[in-house]
C-alpha cells in the first residue's frame, strides 16, 4: 500500500519543519535577550542603570541560560535529523518542549524588564513575544510534545 510507505517520509518532513520553526524561535530568543540586555544597560532607576541591580542580573542570566540550552538542543536535533539517527524524532520532541518552556521564560522576562514599553508597537519585544507564542502552538504545544517524547523514550505507548 502506498499510504504506509509514505508515512515515514511525511513524519521526517514534519520533524524537519519543526526543527526549522524551532531555529526561528531560538533566533527570536537571542534577539530578545540582546535587546533586553541593552535596555537594562541604558535604563536608569534611582540614578543607576537597572542592569546594575543584582536581582535583574539573575533574571537576565536565567533567560540567557534558557536560550543557550535551547540552542544546544537545536544543534542536537539538527544533527540527528541530518544523520538520520534513530532518535531524531525524540530529539525534535525534546527541542519543541524546550522551545515552549524557554520561549515563555524569555519573552515574559523581556516584557517585564522593559516595563510597559515591552508591549507597545514601538518596540519589537512584543512582536517577538507574539511570534514565540505562535511557534509554541504550531505542530503541537509543549505538553503534546512532552507526551510524544515520553512515549518514544520510555515506550509508554501514550503517543497520539
Secondary structure, 3 states (H helix, E strand, C coil): CHHHHHHHHHHHHHHHHHHHHHHHHHHHHHHHHHHHHHHHHHCEECCEEHHHCHHHHHHHHHHHHHHHHHHHHHHHHHHHHHCCCCCHHHHHHHHHHHHHHHHHHHHHHHHHHHHHHHHCCCCCHHHHHHHHHHHHHCCCCHHHHHHHHHHHHHCCCCCC
